[in-house]
Amino acid sequence: MIHALSHTLLALAAFGVIPLAAQLFFVLRRQWTLSRAPAPVSNRNGGSPLGISILKPLCGVDDDLEANLACFATLGYPAYEVVLGVKDTRDPAYEVARAAVTRWPGVMRLELQQGEPGLNPKVNQLITLSGAARYDILLISDSNTRVGPDYLEEIARTFEDPKVGCISHPVSSIGEQTLGSLMDNLYQSTTTGAGQIAAKQAANQDIVVGKSMALRRSVLEALGGFYSVRNVLAEDFVIGRWVSRRLGLRSVVARAPVYNVSQKKSVTAFFKRYVRWCIIHHTCIPTPVYLAQSLLNPLPYALLGTLLEPSLRALGVVGGVALAKVVHDVAIFRALRPGQATPAITVPAVLLKDVLLFVAWGNGLFARSVDWRGNKLRVMDGSRLLPPTPAPVESLPTPQAKSQAEADAERTEELLAG
């Protein structure tokens, strides 16, 4: 029994090298193609540029938040605004946001969240921010990101196609000063960003990631606004699915990346983040797919197989898989962050990252509760959210009088299924 299990685990690990090699190929091919292809030219022919409202919800002070905001204040696009949001004045980000508005009053505005309509804290802010936005293109942008100078121009150019309903950007990463942030940035580049690129290159599938996601206001309103996903944690996944399934429009992955900025994250903070992420991810996809995706992290399978039945052959598999994974991660890390140095501890960081991610993935098979920036939430299928504590039995509604929360949950489930 142990012999068979060991061989199975080693075989899975060896097989996992194949999709890793394919992913690396697609990423490098895309980067090579983009480096030689001129950027598309706008078809506006001198007409008025599309106005873009960047909606940037803040919660706490991210690493180098002031510099992140400064990046968005100086993009050079002729018709845009940055609408900053905080839940209330007690948030440490409030003073940073006020200082940004004072420094760039022509670009930035600050809005305090109005009410608390749902369980997703980010969406609660987006409901307020979208209502305050002036322009028809709504761009959701995380507070821990930076972008290149042509970021808004590409978005405007892409929306010239009326069949495009949503745009998101491949994720890369910069700024690591600690081991935890290095592992975080490795994951963002070599898993999130590489996965978006490979899905597009291999299967023409555009994966929507909410770190940077733009929608036409009319499209958002046709979906029921952000209010329709107020009790959904993976709102980017759900909106991206609805754009294509309900409206028949395209979701597009842009050419230019958006850069996740992580500088001083601890290893513990890194692990907690991806424990939460794995739970959310599992609720969005079928369990067989979730299981299959673990093959993109083959090193833990090789280690487990070797521990069960140590042998020279098993050690050879461990060495080969470890080498393949290091080559994959380091090559993609360099390709998606041109001009950025690769830290000397990147190789051991890759290996430690993969072991911790495997533990987080295993937890995601069973756990359904997350802690998101101090908010404890229960996550159900489709990333639907429920309050952390069930209501007392005596307060539960009768079958003849369902609560609004239950009706919302059922409606969301129907839409996800459809």
N, C-alpha and C positions, 0 to 999 in steps of 0.2 A: 504493500500500500504506500509506504513512504517512498519507495523507489519510483513508483509510477507517478506520484505527486511531484516529486523532485524533477523528473524528466518533463512532466507537463509544464511546470513553471519555467524551466530552462528553455523549452521549445517556444513558449509564449514570449519570453524575453528576446530570443533570437528573431522571432517573427516581427516583433515590434520595431526592429531596425529598418524594416522595409518602408512603412509609412513615414518614418523619420527621414529617410533618404529622399523620399518623394517630396516631402514638405520642404526640405532644404533646396532641392532642385527648383521647385516652383518659385520660392522666394528669390533665389539668386537669379533665375531667368527674368523675373519681373524687374528686379533692380537693374540688371544689365540692359533690358529693353528700355526702361524709363530714362536711363542715363544717355541713351542715344536718340531717343525720340523727342522732337520738339513738343512743347506744351501746346494743347489745342488752343485755337484762336476763338474769341468770343464772336457770336453772330449778331450782337446788338447794333453794330454799325453806327456807333456814336450815340445811341439812344440813352435814356436815363438808366442808371444802374439800379439793379434790384436793391431795395432797402433790406438790411439784415439786422435783426435784434438778437444779440447774444445774451442768452439767459444763463446766469452764472449763480447757482445756489451755493451759499457758503455755510459751513458748519465747523466751527473751530478754526484754528490757524494752521493750515497745512505748511509743509516745508517750503520756505522761501515764498510765501504767499504774495508779498509785496511785489517781487520780481515777476511772478506769474501774472498778476494783474497788469503790471506795466507792459508786458508783452502784448496784451490785448488792447491796450490803450493807444498803441502806436502802429497799427496795421496798415495805415495808409489808404484804406478803401474809402471811396467818397461818400458812402451812405450807409452808416452803421451806428449802432449804439451798444453799450454794454450795460445790462440791467442786473445789478448785484442784488442778492437777496439774503437775508438772515431771518431766523425764526423770531428773534426779539433782541432787544438791546443788551441783554445779559450775555449773549454769545460773544466770545473773545474776538471773533472775526468782525464784529460790528465796527470797532474803532479803526481797524485796517481798511474796511470798506469806506468809512467816512473820509479817511485820509485820501483814498484813491479818488473819490468824487471831488474833493477839494482840489486835488492836483490836476484832474482832467475833467472839468465840469462840462465840457462840450461833448464828451464821449460817454461818461459814466453817470449812472443814476443808482440810487439805493432804495430798495423797497423792503418794508417789514411784512412778514407773512400775515395774511388776513385769515383768522380762524384756523381750524385744524380739521379739514373735511375728511381726511382718510388716515390710514395707518402707515403709509409710506412717507417718511419725513421729507425726502427729496421732492416727491411729487406734490406734496402740500405747498412747498415753495414755488414749484413750477406753475401751479394754478394761479398764484398771485402774480408771478413775473410775466406770464403770458398775457394776463389781463392788462398789465401796465405797458406792455411792449408797443412801440409805435409802428413797426414795420410788418410786412406780410411774410417774410422768411424768418422763422423762429429757430434759432440755433442753440441747442442745449450744450453747455460746455462745463466740464467739471473744473473745480477750483484748483486742482493740482496738475494743470496742463499748461503747455506752451506750444506755440505753432509757428510756422514759417510765414514770411511776408506775403505770399500769394494765397494764403488760406481762404480768405473770403472771396477772392476773385474766382477761384476754382468752384466754390459753392455756387456763386451766381451763374457762372457759365454752365454748370451742370443742370441747373433748374431752367435753363432755356428750353430743354426738352420737356414738353408737357406730360410725358409719360413717366417722368421721374417724380416719385412721391416722397422719397426719403434719401438722405445722404449721410453716411458715417465715414470715419477715417480709420485707416490701419493704425494700430497703437505701437509706438516705440517708447523709449524711456531714457532718462538722463539723470545725473546728479548724485549718484550713490557715494556716500561717505562712510557708511557702516555696512556690516555684513548683511543685516536684515534688508536694507535698502538695495543692496546689490542683488540679492535673491529676488526681491520684488521687481526690480527693473529687468532682470533676466526673464522672469515669468511673463511680464507684459510684452516684451519683445518676441521671445522665442515660442510662446504658446498663444497668447491673444493675437498679437499682430501677425505672426506667421500663420496662424490658423485662418484668419480672415483672408490673407493673400492666397494661401493654398486652396481654400474652398472656392475662391473666385477663379483661379487659374485652372484647377482640375475639374470643377463641376459647374462653373458659371453661377455659383451661389454667393450672394452678397450677404454677409453676416453683419447685422446691425449691432454696434457697440455704443452704449450711451455716453461714453467718455467725451464723444463729440458727435452730435447727431442733429441734422437740420431737417425741418419740415416746412412745407407751405402751411400758412394759417388755415387755408380752406381745407387742406387734407386733415389737419388736426381736428378741426371742427366737425368734419364728416365722420370722424371716429368717436366723437363725443367729448373732445377736449381732453386735457390731462385729468379731468375729473373722472373719466371712465377707467383710469388705471390707478386711482388713489389708494386702492387696497391690493395692489400688485407690487411685488418687490422688484422683479426684473421688468420694469416698465419699458426698457429699450427693446428687449426681446419681443414683448407682446405687441408694442407699436409696430415694430418692423414686420411682424407676421401679419398684423391687421392691414397694413398698407398694401401688401400683395394679395392677401386672401379675400379681404372685404372690398377693396377699392380697385383691384386689378392694376395697381401701379408698380413701378420698379423701385427697389431699394438698391442704392449704388454705393460701392466702396470707392472713395476718392483716391487720387494718385498720391497726394501728399500725406505724410503721417501727422498724427498729433502726439506730442511727447508727454508721457507721464513723468512727473517730477517727484522722485523719492530720494531723500538725502540721508535722514537720520533715523530710519525705522529700525527698531530692535528685531532680533530674531523671533521673539515671542509675539510681537505685533504682526510680523509677517505671517507667522503660523495662524494666528487668530483670524487674520483677514481671509486666508484661503480655506480655513475651516468653514467660515461663513459662505464664501463663494461656492464651495463644492455643494453645500446644502441647497443653495439657490439653483445652481446649475442642474442638479439632479431633479428638482421639481419641474424643470422646463423641458426635459427630454425623457424619452422612454428609458427604463432601466437597462434593457439590452444595449442601447447606444451608450449609456453612461459606463457600462462595464467595458464595452469595446474601446472607448476612448482612453482607458487606462493603459492600453498598449503603446500609447505615445509616451509613456513613462516606464520603459521596460526594465530599468536597472533594479528596482526593488524586487521584481519577479525573479531576476537572476540571483540576487542575494538570498532570497528565501529558498530558492531551489538548492543553492549551495549549502545553506545552513542545514537543510533537511538531510542531505547526503553529500558531504564534502568529497571532492575528487579533483584531480588535475583537470579533467575535462570540464567540470563545473566551474572551476576557477578561470579556465580559459574563456568560457562563455561570459563570466562576469567582466573579465578584462576587455573582451571585444565589445560588449554592450556599453560599458562605461566609456570606452574610447569613442564609439559611435555617437553617444549622447553628448559628450564634451565637444566633439567636432561640430555636431549639429548646432548646439547652443552658441558656441563661440562664433561660428561663422555667421549665423543669423544676427547675433548681437552686434557684430561689427557692421554687417551690411545695412541694418536698419538705423544705425546711428553714425553716419559718416562724420568724421572729424572728431569723434569722441574717443578718449583713451579707454582701453580695456584693462581693468585693475588686475594686479598680479595674482590676487586670490580668486580669480574667476573660476578656475578649474575646480578647486574644492567647493566653491560656492554652488556650482552646478550640481555636484553630487549630493551635498547636504540638502539643497532645495528639492531635489527629486525624492529623497527619502521622506522629508517632511510633507511634501505634497501627496505622497502615497498614503500617509497616515490620515491627512485631511480628506482625501478621496474615500478612504474606507469609512470614515465617520459619516461622510455624506450619503452612504448607502442607507443609513438608518435614522440619523438625527433629523429633526424638523424644526428646531428653534435656533434663532440667530440673535446676535447682539450687534446692532448697526448703529455706531456712534452713540452708544448709550441708550438706544431704544431696543428693548427686548421684544421680539416678534416671533410668532409661529408661522411657518411657511407651509402651504399645502400645494397640491398639484397645480401647475401653471404659475407657480410663485404667488398664488393668492395668499393674502395675509389674514390672519385671525388675531384677535387680542391675545395677549400672553396668558391671561387667566380666564378659564371658562366661566361663564355667568352662572350664578347659583341656580339650582334646579327650579326653585319656586318662581324665578324671574324669567324663565325661558318661555317663549311664545308657544301657543298651541298650534297644531298643524293648520288650523283655520286662520291663524293670524301670524304669519311669518314676519320676522323683523326685516327692516330695510337692509341690514347687513347680510342676512341670508339671501335675500333677493338679489343683491349686488353680486354676491359670490356665485350664485347660480348663473346669472347673466354673463359674468366673466368667463365661467367655465364653458358655457355654450359658445361664446365668441372664440375662445381658444380652440375649441374642438372644430369650429367651422372654418 
